[in-house]
Amino acid sequence: MLSEIDPAEFVEAVQPVLEKQDMQSLLQLLKSRWTAAQIISLLAGEHCDARKVAALCLSLVGCPACLNDLAKQLKDPDPVVNQMAEHAMWAIWFRAGTPDANDQLHRGALALNRRDFEHAVKHFTKAIELAPRFAEAFNQRAIAKYLQEEYAASIEDCETAAELMPIHFGAWAGMGHCHAHLGNIDRAVEAYERALEINPHLSCIREALGELKQKI
């Protein structure tokens, strides 16, 4: 049975380490005192600071099992909770493969940042070969293909990422961008609406959706 975690005590214990910005000490503290399930339980509580800190902590110790609970916090009335939950989801997505696949994803992301698309795609493809259900590897490869204007191929990877991780608002948004470029307005609208249903704080997607609806 999951023991209760006091939200005020949790914040009091974690806050000094957060203020020092010592992420290694924070990680050690979290793993030594609480389980991920205990931290997750704080997300649904009334203590706003505990929800913020819990979401931040899950970016360090959270696993894919945390994602649905974090996705609910994308609709939290507090904007900081939204931001922390989104950050945690991306962090978990990026480490959801095997260690070797995660390394390939990281190397691909570095190549993507320097716009070396060829090597980025190679690393993302290797990550997929190492971990065939690694949603973020498909999503990142979709981004690389989108930036190369390979929209049909990007859509295919976005669809796989969304199939593996239905709450991946990034994959849905990317799908919308590709369909918009190809002139598939109805499908772009559908993908954008799905992204916003999951994460209503994607302002650029909301703007793009509004522009597309004016064309219909």
C-alpha positions in Angstrom: 0.0 0.0 0.0 1.3 3.4 -0.9 2.1 5.5 2.2 1.0 9.1 2.1 3.4 11.9 1.5 2.9 15.2 3.2 3.0 17.9 0.6 4.3 20.7 2.9 7.0 18.5 4.3 8.0 17.4 0.7 8.3 21.0 -0.4 10.2 22.0 2.7 12.7 19.2 2.2 13.2 19.7 -1.5 13.2 23.5 -1.7 16.7 24.2 -0.2 18.3 21.8 -2.8 16.3 23.4 -5.6 17.5 26.9 -4.5 21.1 25.7 -4.8 20.4 24.3 -8.2 22.2 21.1 -7.3 20.4 18.6 -9.5 22.6 15.7 -8.5 21.9 16.2 -4.8 18.2 16.6 -5.6 18.2 13.3 -7.5 19.9 11.5 -4.6 17.4 13.1 -2.2 14.4 12.0 -4.2 15.5 8.5 -4.7 16.5 8.0 -1.1 13.2 9.3 0.5 10.3 8.8 -1.9 9.1 6.6 -4.7 8.0 7.9 -8.0 4.5 6.8 -7.1 4.5 8.9 -4.0 5.7 12.0 -5.9 3.0 11.4 -8.6 0.3 11.4 -5.9 1.1 15.0 -5.1 0.1 16.1 -8.7 -3.6 15.6 -7.8 -3.4 17.4 -4.5 -4.6 20.9 -3.5 -1.1 22.1 -2.5 -0.1 24.2 -5.5 3.6 24.4 -4.6 3.7 20.7 -4.1 2.3 20.2 -7.6 5.0 22.4 -9.0 7.8 20.8 -7.2 6.5 17.3 -7.8 6.3 17.9 -11.6 9.8 19.3 -11.6 11.1 16.3 -9.6 9.4 13.9 -12.0 11.5 15.4 -14.8 14.5 13.7 -13.0 13.0 10.5 -11.6 9.8 10.0 -13.5 9.2 7.1 -15.9 6.7 6.5 -18.7 4.2 5.3 -16.1 4.1 8.9 -14.9 3.1 10.5 -18.2 -0.7 10.2 -18.0 -0.7 11.9 -14.6 1.6 14.6 -15.9 -0.5 15.1 -18.9 -3.5 16.0 -16.7 -1.4 18.8 -15.2 -1.1 20.4 -18.6 -4.6 21.7 -17.8 -3.8 22.7 -14.2 -5.1 26.2 -13.4 -1.6 27.3 -12.3 0.6 28.1 -15.4 3.8 27.2 -13.6 2.4 23.7 -13.0 1.6 23.5 -16.7 5.2 24.4 -17.6 6.7 22.0 -15.1 4.5 19.2 -16.3 5.4 19.8 -20.0 9.1 19.9 -19.1 8.8 16.7 -17.2 7.0 14.9 -20.1 9.7 15.9 -22.5 12.4 14.8 -20.1 10.8 11.4 -19.7 10.2 11.0 -23.4 13.9 11.6 -24.1 15.0 8.8 -21.7 12.3 6.3 -22.4 14.5 4.0 -24.6 17.3 1.7 -23.7 20.5 3.3 -22.5 22.1 2.8 -26.0 19.0 4.1 -27.7 18.9 7.1 -25.4 22.6 7.8 -26.3 21.8 7.7 -30.0 18.8 10.0 -29.5 21.0 12.5 -27.7 23.6 12.4 -30.4 20.9 12.9 -33.0 19.5 15.8 -31.1 23.0 17.5 -31.1 23.3 16.9 -34.8 19.8 18.3 -35.3 20.7 21.5 -33.3 23.6 22.1 -35.7 21.4 21.4 -38.7 23.3 18.3 -39.7 20.2 16.5 -40.8 21.9 13.5 -42.4 23.7 12.5 -39.2 20.7 13.3 -37.1 18.5 10.9 -39.1 21.2 8.2 -38.9 21.3 8.5 -35.1 17.5 8.6 -34.7 17.2 5.5 -37.0 19.8 3.7 -35.0 17.9 4.6 -31.8 14.7 3.1 -33.4 16.6 -0.1 -34.3 17.8 -0.4 -30.7 14.4 0.3 -29.2 11.6 -0.1 -31.8 8.9 1.3 -29.5 10.9 4.4 -28.6 8.3 7.1 -29.5 10.7 10.1 -29.1 13.1 8.6 -31.6 10.4 8.6 -34.2 9.3 12.1 -33.2 12.8 13.5 -33.5 13.4 11.8 -36.8 10.1 13.3 -38.0 11.4 16.8 -37.0 14.6 16.2 -39.0 12.6 15.1 -42.0 10.2 18.1 -41.7 13.2 20.4 -41.7 14.4 18.7 -44.9 10.9 19.3 -46.4 10.2 15.6 -46.5 6.7 16.1 -45.3 5.2 12.7 -46.2 8.0 10.8 -44.5 7.7 13.1 -41.5 4.0 12.4 -41.2 4.7 8.7 -41.2 7.1 9.1 -38.3 4.7 11.4 -36.5 1.9 8.9 -36.8 4.1 6.1 -35.4 5.2 8.3 -32.5 1.5 9.2 -31.8 0.5 5.5 -32.0 3.2 4.5 -29.5 2.5 7.6 -27.3 -1.0 8.9 -27.9 -0.5 11.9 -25.6 2.5 13.1 -27.5 1.3 16.6 -28.3 4.6 17.3 -30.1 4.0 14.5 -32.6 0.4 15.6 -33.2 1.6 19.2 -33.7 4.3 18.1 -36.1 1.8 16.1 -38.0 -0.4 19.2 -38.4 2.6 21.2 -39.7 3.3 18.6 -42.4 -0.3 18.3 -43.5 -0.5 22.1 -43.6 2.5 22.3 -45.9 1.0 19.6 -48.2 -2.3 21.5 -48.4 -4.2 18.8 -46.4 -6.1 21.4 -44.5 -8.7 19.2 -42.9 -6.1 16.7 -41.6 -3.9 19.5 -40.4 -6.8 21.0 -38.4 -7.6 17.5 -37.0 -3.9 17.1 -35.8 -3.7 20.6 -34.4 -6.9 20.1 -32.5 -5.6 16.8 -31.0 -2.4 18.5 -29.9 -4.4 21.3 -28.2 -6.7 18.8 -26.6 -3.7 17.3 -24.8 -1.8 20.5 -24.2 -4.0 23.7 -24.4 -1.0 26.0 -23.9 0.6 25.5 -27.3 0.0 29.1 -28.4 1.7 28.8 -31.7 -0.4 25.8 -32.6 -3.6 27.7 -31.6 -2.6 30.5 -33.9 -1.8 28.2 -36.8 -5.2 26.4 -36.2 -7.0 29.7 -36.4 -5.3 30.6 -39.6 -6.2 27.3 -41.2 -9.8 27.5 -40.1 -10.1 30.8 -41.9 -9.1 29.0 -45.1 -11.8 26.4 -44.8 
